[in-house]
Amino acid sequence: MASARLIRCSRIFVLIGLATIYVFTICSHAFNPPAIVTRNSKQNLINGISSTSLNLKDLKSGYDTDVGYSRFLYSSKRKRRHKKRDDRLQRLIEEDEDGYKGMRIKDCPLWKRVLIKPLKMGYKMMRRITNGKVEVGTLILVRHGESEWNANKTFTGWADPDLSEQGIRETEHAARLLLAGGYDIDVVFTSRLKRAIRSAWIILGEMNQLYIPVFKSWRLNERMYGALTGLCKKETAEQLGAELVQSWRGSLRSRPPPVTMADCHWPGRDRRYSDLSMEQIPLTESLLDCMERTIPAWEHKIKWELRKGRTILVVAHANTLRGLVKLIDNIGDEEIQEVAIPTGIPIVYKFDTNMNPMKQDEGKYLSQRHMKGVFLEKPGTLKEAIKREREWIDNVPGYSKTMSRSNTAMTPVERALSKLKAEKELGKWAGQFIDYGSVEEDDGSDGNQGKPINFEDEVWRKGLEELQEGEQFNPEGIFHAENKGKILNEDDVDDVIPSIITNSPCMQSMPSQSVVPGMGQVPIRKDAVVVLIRHGKTEHNKLGLFTGWEDAPLAREGREEARRAGQLLKAHGFEFDVVYTSWLSRAIETAWLVMDEMDAIWLPIIKTWRLNERMYGALTGKSKSMVSQKYGEKQFKAWRRGYTVRPPPVSSFSVHYPGNDPRYKLINDIRISVSETIMRSFDGGKLSLERKLPKSESLKDCMDRTIPYYQQQIVPDAIEKGKRVLISSSENAIRGLLMVLCEIPEDKISELEIPNGLPLIYDVKSKCIKLLDDGSGRDPLEVYNFGNAANYLFRPCTNEDGEEEECDITLMADMYTLNDYDKTIVESLR
């Protein structure tokens, strides 16, 4: 009896103890809710997870996707819940990468969300009634063109060589294939490596879609080859044995020797990966490690965009693209080793509503074994054509490259299609020299052990003859080679206005290291800074045409101005953390050329319509003399120089109205226009929500969209975080920023002139504009025209106490300061 009581009491105590542990566990999580993550605490939380789960000394190889966070021994259900919590935290961090979250999620007050939710639900129901269910988008995979290291058979990995000449031509050809197939890209994902980023730039440039958002993710970087990085594949195989080297290249789980942190190829030395934790930076990777690294990019970004019905372009590397293909086609671990991704040939995927890849017309398209994606051209055709063309150039006097024929003025679409036609003619001729049964040369990819691509038998039988004849793939079945709109003019150029400037501009002297090579490194600018640069000249600038929102490309002089600006900033030790620009190609290209000269094209480039030039309405495309003659000099000056006067508006059916430009269909932060919505819905036969886009703008209207963007987006997201910012835009948008930064009165701002391609340095600490010495010894006031309001621009620089400070920019360390004797020598050499 007593023993039975004792057993019952012991059971009760055990149950009480278990209940206490359970309550303690629940309470500990109740007071630390994982679901509420503020913007400031996200990085701390994820760093905490990383630090408690893996130490650097325990890091044996590359990226480990199974690293998790666990404080207690939970049941399998609790483990899944906490694993889900950890995945959500990681996703929150990576959604901020490269400005991606800003495109998807807009900060909105609760009351607005409550009011907007029913409207969104009603709109979705109406869309389903009128248009049916939204179809899943199209995925296009492109491996970057041949790099300089691909050409000499070098292990590349996370090293950053540029494209070779052949790689540039391969990428241009890929763009023309997409253009001929009628594809319109909505979003681009690429890696942080130069060869992939430049390939994406070339493709968008050929397709006249530079305004498309491009997101650069480290998860799409090539496989990390560890200590093999930079070694010649052939020599390494001879020294270590072909079988061992091939096992590193082709095996799914075999890892090369890890790179040491003292090695020049360790990615932790590169500031482009400064946002990664030590655990995320791989020392080496197997093929499986690389593929698993791509999973979050697919699950949280690419797939989300596809479900929205968008056409997604992924420009990446052989092994990361194989990782995506493995996920999409659910390919086994052994079978994926047989898949190869050729350079510069687009692979197109179509999906059903459940995100399953669909088999496409076997009689028309060529696909690889294990894959449902199709090639837009037979791989190898263009390479053979380039090889034969090179032989002709060497042996036939006066023969010029097929792809350099652009003597006549053409739109980007016409130029691309004409070059594609010439390439196909050349490829058809070169096709007779291709032995399709021979073993193809190893292109450096690890796919299929360097063997030829295994095509599907059905496709091979039905489509190979057409492919050999150069016939073009078109998964849509329709040719959409329509002109996306004429590329027209640029911002206006003012005549030089004589002005008396009493304030001398603050100038930073050219660093001695730039003047005298070999004197050491140029010190790096470390404090928060804002550099404003007006895009380089366009042909419309030179002709004095009103441009506004028309998309005029840079002239040859404009590209040179942008490159000189990049060289000057680099010579003065500038680095940037983020770039902001407009949706106009002249500003985007200027930012790109500046970054290219600074070897920093991997930087996030955030494009916004709010930094566009002023919309000139019915004056767009007209010269100043035409407007002055037609409307009179007084009215012309009122439209051009008045702060609140709007030019005549354009019609809704005008080619100059932004609503007729496909890029402005992406705007989602302007209210709906009822009249435009009704008119275009009736015209199209289905519901089409249209935004209230400007048909004309005064200078005040332009600044009313530019200044809030700077104050509400750029300042909190970049400047307050100590980031170094480059803003590339048009004259009137920059005027708006300078009006705030330099406190220029409204009645004087129109008198301020912004020279093309000249970096204006706004020092955040001293709150003044500074110029950079270009080493020529010329006075910038004699070289550039700043207009009658230049005195407001070049006010004396003051410190926090309101005292005038030395006209200089703070540099990283005092160790670079020259003594008086060295300064005398440098000045004499200048």
C-alpha positions in Angstrom: 0.0 0.0 0.0 2.7 2.4 1.0 4.8 1.4 -2.0 1.8 2.2 -4.3 1.4 5.6 -2.7 5.1 6.3 -3.1 4.9 5.4 -6.8 1.9 7.7 -7.3 3.6 10.6 -5.5 6.8 10.1 -7.5 4.7 10.2 -10.7 3.0 13.5 -9.5 6.4 15.1 -8.8 7.7 14.0 -12.2 4.6 15.5 -13.9 4.9 18.7 -11.9 8.6 19.0 -12.9 7.8 18.4 -16.6 5.0 21.0 -16.4 7.3 23.5 -14.8 9.9 23.0 -17.5 7.2 23.3 -20.2 5.8 26.6 -18.6 9.3 28.0 -18.3 10.0 27.3 -22.0 6.8 28.8 -23.2 7.2 31.9 -21.0 10.8 32.4 -22.2 9.6 32.5 -25.8 6.5 34.6 -24.9 8.7 37.4 -23.7 11.0 37.1 -26.7 8.5 36.7 -29.6 10.3 35.7 -32.8 7.6 37.1 -35.1 8.2 40.7 -34.3 11.5 41.8 -35.9 12.3 45.5 -36.2 14.5 46.9 -38.9 17.3 47.7 -36.4 17.2 44.4 -34.7 17.2 42.1 -37.7 21.0 42.0 -38.2 21.6 41.5 -34.4 19.2 38.6 -34.3 20.7 36.9 -37.3 24.2 37.5 -36.1 23.2 36.0 -32.8 22.0 32.9 -34.5 25.1 32.6 -36.5 27.5 33.2 -33.6 25.8 30.6 -31.4 25.7 27.9 -34.1 29.0 27.9 -35.8 32.5 29.2 -35.0 35.1 30.1 -37.6 37.5 27.5 -36.3 34.8 24.8 -36.9 34.3 25.9 -40.5 35.7 23.0 -42.4 34.6 24.0 -45.9 32.1 26.1 -47.8 28.6 27.3 -47.1 26.6 25.0 -44.8 22.8 25.3 -45.3 22.0 23.1 -42.4 23.5 25.4 -39.7 20.6 26.0 -37.3 19.8 27.5 -33.9 18.7 25.4 -31.0 18.8 26.1 -27.2 16.8 23.1 -26.0 16.0 19.6 -27.1 12.6 20.2 -28.7 10.1 17.8 -30.2 10.2 17.4 -34.0 7.2 19.8 -34.2 9.0 22.4 -32.1 12.2 21.9 -34.2 10.2 22.6 -37.4 8.7 25.7 -35.8 12.1 27.1 -34.8 13.7 26.2 -38.1 10.9 28.1 -39.7 11.6 31.1 -37.4 15.3 31.0 -38.3 14.5 30.7 -42.0 12.2 33.8 -41.7 14.9 35.8 -40.0 17.4 34.9 -42.7 14.9 35.8 -45.4 14.3 39.2 -43.8 18.0 39.9 -43.9 18.4 38.8 -47.5 15.3 40.6 -48.7 17.2 43.8 -47.9 20.1 42.8 -50.2 20.7 45.2 -53.0 17.5 47.1 -52.4 15.3 44.1 -53.3 12.9 44.5 -50.4 12.2 48.1 -51.3 10.7 46.9 -54.6 8.4 44.3 -53.0 7.3 45.8 -49.7 6.4 49.4 -49.2 6.2 50.8 -45.7 2.6 51.8 -45.2 0.7 52.9 -42.0 -1.9 50.5 -40.6 -4.9 52.7 -41.4 -3.8 52.8 -45.0 -3.4 49.0 -45.2 -6.9 48.6 -43.7 -8.4 50.9 -46.3 -6.5 49.6 -49.2 -7.0 45.9 -48.5 -10.7 45.8 -49.7 -9.8 47.7 -52.8 -7.0 45.3 -53.6 -9.3 42.3 -53.1 -11.9 43.9 -55.4 -9.3 44.6 -58.0 -8.1 41.0 -58.0 -11.7 39.7 -58.3 -12.3 42.1 -61.2 -9.1 41.0 -62.9 -10.1 37.3 -62.5 -13.5 38.1 -64.0 -12.1 40.1 -67.0 -8.7 38.5 -67.6 -8.9 35.1 -65.9 -6.3 33.7 -63.5 -2.8 35.3 -63.6 -0.4 33.0 -65.4 2.9 32.1 -63.9 5.8 34.0 -65.5 8.6 32.9 -67.7 12.1 32.1 -66.4 15.2 32.8 -68.6 18.6 31.5 -67.6 21.7 32.8 -69.2 25.2 31.8 -68.4 27.6 34.8 -68.7 29.7 35.1 -71.8 33.2 33.7 -71.9 35.5 35.3 -69.3 39.2 36.0 -69.7 39.9 33.1 -67.4 37.5 30.8 -69.2 39.6 31.5 -72.4 42.8 30.3 -70.8 41.3 27.5 -68.8 41.8 28.8 -65.3 39.9 27.9 -62.2 37.8 31.0 -61.5 35.3 30.6 -58.8 34.8 33.8 -56.8 37.7 35.6 -58.5 36.6 38.5 -60.7 37.9 38.5 -64.2 36.1 40.4 -66.9 34.5 39.2 -70.1 36.7 38.4 -73.1 36.0 39.9 -76.5 34.3 36.6 -77.5 32.3 36.7 -74.2 31.0 40.2 -75.1 29.9 39.0 -78.5 28.2 35.9 -77.0 26.2 38.0 -74.6 25.2 40.5 -77.3 24.0 37.5 -79.4 22.0 36.1 -76.4 20.2 39.5 -76.1 19.3 39.5 -79.8 17.9 36.0 -79.5 15.7 37.2 -76.6 14.7 40.3 -78.6 13.8 38.3 -81.7 11.7 35.9 -79.5 9.6 38.8 -78.2 10.6 38.7 -74.6 10.2 41.7 -72.3 12.2 41.3 -69.1 10.6 42.5 -65.8 13.3 41.7 -63.2 16.9 40.6 -63.4 18.9 38.6 -60.9 22.6 38.1 -61.1 25.7 37.5 -59.0 28.2 40.0 -57.6 30.9 39.0 -60.0 31.9 41.3 -62.9 31.5 38.8 -65.7 27.8 38.1 -64.8 27.0 41.8 -64.0 28.4 43.0 -67.3 26.6 40.3 -69.2 23.3 41.4 -67.7 24.1 45.0 -68.6 24.9 44.1 -72.2 21.6 42.1 -72.5 19.5 45.0 -71.1 21.3 47.5 -73.3 20.7 45.6 -76.4 17.0 45.2 -75.5 16.7 48.9 -74.6 15.6 48.0 -71.0 18.3 49.5 -68.8 15.7 50.8 -66.5 14.8 47.2 -65.3 15.7 46.5 -61.7 18.8 44.4 -61.4 19.5 42.6 -58.1 23.0 41.3 -57.4 23.1 38.4 -54.9 26.1 36.6 -53.6 24.0 33.4 -53.6 24.3 33.4 -57.4 28.1 33.6 -57.3 30.0 30.8 -59.0 31.2 27.8 -57.0 34.1 28.6 -54.7 37.1 26.5 -55.9 39.2 27.1 -52.8 43.0 26.8 -53.2 42.5 25.9 -56.9 41.4 29.5 -57.7 43.7 31.1 -60.2 45.4 27.8 -61.2 45.6 26.6 -64.8 43.4 23.5 -65.1 45.7 21.7 -67.5 48.8 22.3 -65.4 47.1 21.4 -62.2 45.9 18.1 -63.8 49.4 17.3 -64.9 50.9 18.0 -61.5 48.3 16.4 -59.3 46.8 13.9 -61.6 43.9 14.2 -64.0 41.7 11.8 -62.0 42.0 13.8 -58.7 41.3 17.2 -60.5 38.4 15.8 -62.4 36.9 14.4 -59.2 37.0 18.0 -57.7 35.4 19.4 -60.8 32.8 16.8 -61.5 32.0 15.0 -58.2 28.9 16.2 -56.4 30.4 16.1 -52.9 34.1 16.4 -53.4 35.6 19.7 -52.2 39.0 21.1 -53.4 41.5 22.1 -50.7 40.2 25.3 -48.9 41.7 28.7 -49.5 43.5 30.3 -46.5 42.5 33.7 -45.1 45.9 35.0 -46.0 45.4 34.1 -49.7 44.7 37.0 -52.1 41.6 35.0 -53.4 39.9 34.8 -50.0 36.6 36.7 -50.5 36.7 38.1 -47.0 39.2 40.6 -48.3 36.7 42.1 -50.8 34.4 44.8 -49.4 31.6 43.6 -51.7 31.1 40.8 -49.2 31.2 43.0 -46.1 27.6 42.3 -45.4 28.2 38.6 -45.0 29.1 36.8 -41.8 32.3 34.8 -41.6 30.2 31.6 -41.8 28.6 32.7 -45.1 32.0 33.3 -46.8 33.1 29.9 -48.2 36.6 28.7 -48.1 35.8 26.0 -50.6 32.7 24.4 -51.9 31.6 21.1 -53.5 29.1 21.2 -56.3 26.4 20.3 -53.9 27.4 23.2 -51.5 27.1 25.6 -54.4 23.7 24.3 -55.5 22.3 24.4 -52.0 23.5 28.0 -51.6 21.1 29.1 -54.4 18.0 27.6 -52.7 17.1 30.8 -50.8 17.4 32.9 -53.9 15.1 30.6 -55.7 12.5 30.1 -52.9 12.3 33.7 -51.6 12.9 35.8 -54.6 12.8 34.2 -58.1 9.8 32.0 -57.4 7.9 34.8 -55.8 8.4 37.0 -58.9 7.4 34.2 -61.2 4.1 33.7 -59.3 3.4 37.4 -60.0 3.4 36.6 -63.7 6.7 38.3 -64.4 9.4 37.4 -66.9 12.6 36.8 -64.9 16.1 36.8 -66.3 18.8 35.2 -64.3 22.4 35.9 -65.5 24.8 33.8 -63.5 27.4 31.0 -63.7 27.5 27.4 -64.8 27.2 25.8 -61.4 24.7 28.1 -59.8 22.5 27.8 -62.8 22.8 24.0 -62.6 21.7 24.4 -59.0 18.5 26.3 -60.1 17.9 23.7 -62.8 18.2 20.9 -60.2 15.6 22.6 -58.1 13.2 23.4 -61.0 13.3 20.0 -62.7 13.8 18.0 -59.5 16.9 16.3 -60.9 18.6 13.7 -58.8 22.1 14.0 -57.4 23.7 11.7 -59.9 21.8 13.0 -63.0 22.6 16.7 -62.3 26.3 15.8 -63.0 25.3 15.1 -66.7 23.8 18.6 -67.1 25.9 21.3 -68.8 25.2 25.0 -69.2 26.8 26.6 -72.3 27.8 30.3 -72.3 25.6 32.9 -73.9 22.7 30.7 -74.9 19.3 31.5 -73.2 17.4 28.6 -71.6 13.7 29.3 -71.3 11.3 27.6 -68.8 7.5 27.7 -68.8 5.5 26.7 -65.7 2.0 25.6 -64.9 0.0 27.2 -62.1 1.6 24.8 -59.5 5.1 26.0 -60.5 5.9 22.7 -62.2 8.0 23.1 -65.4 6.1 22.3 -68.6 7.5 20.3 -71.5 7.5 22.5 -74.5 7.0 21.6 -78.2 9.4 18.8 -78.9 9.2 19.3 -82.6 10.3 22.9 -82.4 12.7 23.3 -79.5 16.0 21.7 -78.4 16.3 20.6 -74.8 18.9 18.8 -72.8 18.4 15.4 -71.1 16.8 15.8 -67.6 15.7 19.4 -68.4 12.4 20.8 -69.5 13.9 24.2 -70.3 14.7 24.8 -74.0 17.6 26.4 -75.8 17.0 29.3 -78.0 19.8 28.2 -80.3 22.0 25.2 -80.9 25.0 25.6 -78.6 28.3 25.9 -80.5 27.0 27.6 -83.6 28.0 31.1 -82.7 31.4 30.0 -81.5 32.2 28.3 -84.7 31.0 31.4 -86.6 33.3 33.6 -84.6 36.2 31.3 -85.2 35.6 31.3 -88.9 35.2 35.0 -89.0 38.5 35.5 -87.2 40.2 33.4 -89.8 38.7 35.6 -92.5 39.8 38.8 -90.7 43.4 37.4 -90.6 43.5 36.2 -94.2 41.2 38.5 -96.2 42.3 42.1 -96.6 39.5 44.7 -95.9 37.2 42.2 -94.3 35.3 43.7 -91.3 33.4 42.1 -88.4 29.8 41.1 -89.1 28.7 42.5 -85.8 30.3 45.9 -86.3 28.1 46.9 -89.2 26.3 49.9 -87.8 27.0 52.8 -90.2 23.4 53.9 -90.5 21.3 55.4 -87.7 19.1 52.7 -86.2 17.0 52.2 -83.1 18.4 49.7 -80.6 15.8 47.1 -81.7 16.6 47.6 -85.4 20.3 47.5 -84.8 20.1 44.3 -82.7 17.8 42.5 -85.2 20.0 43.4 -88.2 23.1 42.1 -86.4 21.2 38.9 -85.5 20.4 38.4 -89.1 24.0 38.9 -90.1 25.1 36.5 -87.4 22.6 33.8 -88.5 23.9 34.2 -92.1 27.4 33.8 -90.8 26.4 30.9 -88.6 24.6 29.1 -91.4 27.8 29.3 -93.5 29.9 28.2 -90.6 27.6 25.3 -89.8 29.0 23.3 -92.7 32.3 23.1 -90.8 30.8 21.8 -87.5 31.2 18.1 -86.9 28.3 17.4 -84.6 29.6 14.0 -83.8 33.0 15.1 -82.6 33.9 15.7 -79.0 33.4 19.3 -78.1 36.2 21.4 -76.5 35.9 21.7 -72.7 34.5 25.2 -72.1 35.5 25.3 -68.4 32.1 24.2 -67.1 32.0 21.3 -64.7 28.7 20.1 -66.2 28.6 16.6 -67.8 32.3 16.1 -67.1 33.2 18.4 -70.0 31.5 16.2 -72.5 29.0 17.3 -75.2 25.5 18.2 -74.1 23.1 15.3 -74.1 20.0 16.4 -76.1 16.6 14.7 -75.9 16.3 12.2 -78.7 12.8 13.3 -79.8 13.9 16.9 -80.1 17.1 15.9 -81.9 15.2 14.0 -84.5 12.5 16.6 -85.1 14.4 19.9 -84.7 18.1 19.5 -85.5 17.8 20.1 -89.2 16.1 23.4 -88.6 18.6 24.4 -85.9 21.5 23.7 -88.2 19.9 26.0 -90.8 19.9 28.8 -88.2 16.1 28.8 -87.5 15.2 30.9 -84.5 13.5 29.5 -81.3 10.3 31.3 -80.2 8.6 29.7 -77.2 5.7 32.2 -77.5 5.0 31.2 -81.1 4.7 34.8 -82.1 7.3 37.2 -83.3 7.2 40.5 -81.4 10.0 42.5 -83.0 8.2 45.7 -82.4 9.9 49.0 -81.7 9.6 49.8 -78.0 9.4 53.6 -78.8 11.8 56.0 -80.3 14.9 57.0 -78.4 14.7 60.7 -78.4 16.2 63.6 -76.8 18.1 64.7 -73.7 18.1 67.5 -71.1 18.4 71.0 -72.4 21.7 72.9 -72.6 21.8 76.5 -71.6 23.8 79.2 -73.3 26.7 80.5 -71.2 25.3 83.3 -69.0 27.9 85.8 -67.9 27.9 86.0 -64.1 30.0 87.4 -61.3 31.0 84.8 -58.7 32.3 86.2 -55.4 32.6 82.9 -53.6 35.5 80.7 -54.7 34.6 77.0 -54.9 36.1 74.7 -52.3 38.5 72.3 -54.1 40.3 69.2 -52.9 43.8 69.0 -54.3 44.9 66.1 -56.4 46.5 63.5 -54.1 50.2 63.3 -54.4 50.0 59.5 -55.1 48.1 60.3 -58.3 50.5 63.0 -59.4 53.7 61.0 -58.6 53.2 57.2 -59.2 54.7 55.0 -56.6 54.3 57.3 -53.6 51.9 54.9 -52.0 48.2 54.2 -51.9 45.6 57.0 -52.3 43.8 57.4 -48.9 40.2 56.2 -49.0 37.3 58.6 -48.2 35.6 57.0 -45.2 33.0 59.5 -44.0 29.4 59.8 -45.3 29.4 61.8 -48.4 26.9 62.5 -51.3 28.3 62.9 -54.8 26.0 64.4 -57.3 26.7 64.1 -61.0 24.6 65.2 -64.0 24.7 62.7 -66.8 27.0 63.2 -69.7 26.0 65.1 -72.9 23.5 63.6 -75.4 23.0 64.6 -79.0 19.9 66.4 -77.9 21.9 68.4 -75.4 24.2 69.5 -78.2 21.3 70.5 -80.4 19.5 72.4 -77.6 16.3 70.2 -77.5 13.9 69.9 -74.7 14.1 66.2 -73.6 12.4 65.7 -70.3 11.3 62.1 -69.9 12.3 61.0 -73.4 15.0 58.4 -73.3 18.0 59.8 -75.2 21.3 57.8 -75.0 24.6 59.4 -74.2 26.6 60.9 -77.1 30.3 59.9 -77.5 31.3 63.0 -75.6 28.9 62.1 -72.8 30.4 58.7 -72.3 33.9 60.2 -72.2 32.7 62.7 -69.6 31.3 60.0 -67.4 34.5 57.9 -67.7 36.6 60.9 -66.8 34.4 61.5 -63.7 35.0 58.0 -62.6 38.7 58.3 -63.1 38.8 61.5 -61.1 36.8 60.1 -58.2 39.1 57.0 -58.1 42.2 59.2 -58.2 40.9 61.1 -55.2 40.3 57.9 -53.2 36.5 57.9 -53.3 34.5 54.7 -52.8 30.7 54.3 -52.7 28.3 52.0 -50.9 25.2 52.6 -53.0 24.1 54.4 -56.2 20.8 56.1 -56.9 19.7 57.1 -60.4 16.6 57.6 -62.5 14.8 55.5 -65.0 16.3 57.3 -67.9 19.1 55.5 -69.7 21.4 58.6 -70.0 21.6 58.8 -66.1 21.8 55.0 -65.7 24.7 54.7 -68.2 26.5 57.6 -66.6 26.3 55.8 -63.2 27.5 52.6 -64.8 30.5 54.2 -66.6 31.5 55.9 -63.4 31.3 52.6 -61.5 33.1 50.8 -64.3 36.1 53.1 -64.1 36.1 52.6 -60.3 35.9 48.8 -60.7 32.7 48.8 -58.6 29.9 47.7 -61.0 28.9 45.2 -58.3 27.5 48.1 -56.2 23.7 48.2 -55.7 22.2 50.6 -58.2 18.7 51.7 -57.1 16.6 53.2 -60.0 13.6 55.4 -59.3 11.4 57.5 -61.5 11.4 60.2 -58.9 14.9 61.2 -60.0 13.7 61.6 -63.6 14.2 64.9 -65.4 11.4 67.5 -65.4 8.5 66.5 -67.7 8.4 69.3 -70.4 5.0 68.3 -71.8 4.3 69.5 -75.4 7.7 71.1 -75.5 9.4 67.7 -75.6 11.4 67.2 -78.7 11.3 70.8 -79.8 14.3 73.1 -79.9 14.4 76.3 -77.8 14.5 78.5 -80.9 11.3 76.7 -82.2 9.5 77.3 -79.0 10.7 80.9 -78.7 9.6 81.6 -82.3 6.2 80.0 -82.0 5.1 81.2 -78.5 7.3 84.3 -78.0 10.4 85.0 -76.0 8.5 86.0 -72.9 6.3 82.9 -72.7 9.4 80.7 -73.5 11.3 82.2 -70.6 8.3 81.8 -68.3 8.0 78.1 -69.1 11.7 77.5 -68.9 12.7 79.7 -65.9 9.5 80.0 -64.0 9.4 78.0 -60.8 5.6 77.3 -60.8 4.7 77.7 -64.5 3.9 74.5 -66.4 4.4 74.1 -70.2 1.5 72.9 -72.3 0.5 69.3 -71.4 0.8 66.4 -73.9 -2.2 64.4 -75.0 -2.8 60.9 -73.5 -2.3 59.5 -77.0 1.0 61.3 -77.6 4.2 59.3 -77.9 5.7 61.6 -75.3 3.1 60.7 -72.7 4.8 58.5 -70.1 1.7 56.2 -69.9 2.6 55.0 -73.4 6.1 53.9 -72.3 6.2 50.3 -70.8 8.7 51.3 -68.1 6.2 53.5 -66.3 3.7 50.6 -66.0 6.0 49.6 -63.1 5.1 52.6 -61.0 3.0 51.8 -57.9 3.4 54.8 -55.7 1.2 57.3 -57.6 -2.6 57.4 -57.2 -4.9 55.9 -59.8 -6.2 58.1 -62.6 -9.9 57.5 -63.0 -10.1 59.0 -66.5 -7.0 57.2 -67.8 -8.3 53.9 -66.3 -11.7 54.2 -67.9 -10.4 55.2 -71.3 -7.7 52.5 -71.5 -9.9 49.8 -70.1 -12.5 50.5 -72.8 -9.8 50.7 -75.4 -8.2 47.4 -74.3 -11.4 45.5 -73.6 -10.3 44.6 -70.1 -9.7 46.3 -66.7 -6.4 48.2 -66.7 -5.6 50.4 -63.7 -3.6 53.5 -64.9 -1.6 55.8 -62.7 -1.8 59.6 -62.8 1.4 60.2 -64.6 2.5 63.8 -65.3 1.6 65.3 -68.7 3.6 68.4 -67.9 5.6 69.7 -64.9 6.8 73.0 -63.5 10.2 73.1 -61.8 8.3 73.0 -58.5 6.4 69.8 -59.6 9.8 68.2 -60.4 11.2 69.1 -57.0 8.0 68.0 -55.2 8.8 64.4 -56.2 12.6 64.6 -56.0 13.2 66.3 -52.6 10.8 64.0 -50.6 12.5 60.9 -52.1 15.9 62.2 -51.0 14.6 63.1 -47.5 12.5 60.0 -46.9 14.5 57.4 -48.7 18.1 58.3 -49.4 18.7 60.0 -46.0 17.4 57.3 -43.7 18.4 54.3 -45.8 21.9 55.5 -46.7 23.2 58.8 -45.3 22.1 58.3 -41.7 23.8 54.9 -41.8 27.1 56.5 -42.8 27.0 55.2 -46.4 28.8 56.9 -49.2 26.2 57.8 -51.9 26.5 58.6 -55.6 23.4 60.2 -57.3 23.4 60.2 -61.1 20.5 62.2 -62.5 19.4 65.1 -64.7 19.8 68.8 -64.3 16.4 69.7 -62.7 16.4 66.8 -60.3 19.9 67.7 -59.1 18.7 71.4 -58.8 16.0 70.1 -56.4 18.6 68.3 -54.3 20.9 71.3 -54.2 18.1 73.6 -53.3 17.7 71.6 -50.0 21.4 70.9 -49.4 22.6 74.5 -50.1 19.5 76.4 -49.1 19.1 78.1 -52.4 15.9 80.3 -52.7 13.1 79.2 -55.0 13.5 82.4 -57.2 17.2 81.7 -57.7 17.2 77.9 -58.3 16.4 78.2 -62.0 19.5 80.3 -62.5 21.8 77.6 -61.3 23.5 75.6 -64.1 24.8 72.1 -63.6 27.7 71.1 -65.9 27.5 67.7 -67.5 29.7 64.9 -66.0 31.2 67.1 -63.2 31.2 65.5 -59.7 29.8 67.8 -57.1 30.9 66.7 -53.6 28.5 67.4 -50.8 30.4 67.0 -47.5 27.8 65.9 -44.9 29.8 67.2 -42.0 30.7 70.7 -43.3 27.5 70.9 -45.3 29.0 72.5 -48.4 29.7 71.7 -52.0 33.3 70.9 -53.0 35.0 70.3 -56.3 37.9 67.9 -57.2 41.2 69.1 -58.7 41.6 67.4 -62.0 45.4 68.1 -62.1 45.1 70.5 -65.1 45.7 73.6 -63.0 42.6 75.3 -64.6 40.1 77.3 -62.6 36.8 75.4 -62.6 34.9 78.7 -62.8 36.6 79.4 -66.1 36.0 76.0 -67.5 32.4 75.3 -66.3 29.3 77.5 -66.3 27.4 77.4 -63.0 25.0 80.2 -63.8 24.0 83.3 -61.8 23.2 81.3 -58.6 26.8 79.9 -58.2 27.4 82.1 -55.1 24.7 80.0 -53.3 26.4 76.8 -54.4 29.9 77.7 -53.3 29.3 79.1 -49.8 32.1 78.8 -47.3 32.4 75.5 -45.6 31.8 75.6 -41.8 32.3 73.1 -39.0 29.8 72.1 -36.2 30.6 75.3 -34.3 29.8 77.5 -37.3 33.4 78.4 -37.9 34.9 78.3 -41.4 37.0 75.2 -41.9 39.8 74.3 -44.2 38.7 73.5 -47.7 39.6 69.9 -47.6 37.9 66.5 -47.3 38.5 64.2 -44.4 40.6 61.1 -45.4 41.1 57.8 -43.8 44.3 58.2 -41.8 46.9 60.8 -40.9 49.7 58.4 -42.0 49.4 59.6 -45.6 50.0 63.3 -44.7 53.0 64.7 -46.5 55.6 66.9 -44.7 56.4 70.4 -46.0 59.5 69.2 -47.9 57.4 66.5 -49.8 54.7 69.1 -50.5 57.2 71.4 -52.1 58.5 68.6 -54.3 55.0 67.7 -55.4 54.0 71.3 -56.1 57.2 71.7 -58.3 56.4 68.5 -60.2 52.8 69.8 -60.8 
